[in-house]
Amino acid sequence: MISGGIGGMGAQPLAVTMCDGVFLGADVDPARIEKRIQTKYCDLLERNLDKAIDRALDAKKKGRRSRSGWSPTFSISTRASSSAT
């Protein structure tokens, strides 16, 4: 299963694991993926998209469960602009 976003609760990777599947979730906020790793809903955070796809395809080929997250390498700033006049 490929998902655009890990989600607020992280249920997608857990559900796929319960079905012995392979999950690859993409999220622009790596903190969401890291939180899922801490709660054991996701196994790893990959920064390289090609490696993330290869890992998922390899797990599928070998019949293994896999829960990976991919996040691009750029940073996201959540600070509001203070340039209001």
Stockholm file with secondary structure:
# STOCKHOLM 1.0

chainA/1-85         MISGGIGGMGAQPLAVTMCDGVFLGADVDPARIEKRIQTKYCDLLERNLDKAIDRALDAKKKGRRSRSGWSPTFSISTRASSSAT
#=GR chainA/1-85 SS CEEESCCSSCHHHHHHHHTTCEEEEECSCHHHHHHHHHTTSCCEEESCHHHHHHHHHHHHHHTCCEEEEECCSSCCCCCCCCCCC
#=GC SS_cons        CEEESCCSSCHHHHHHHHTTCEEEEECSCHHHHHHHHHTTSCCEEESCHHHHHHHHHHHHHHTCCEEEEECCSSCCCCCCCCCCC
//
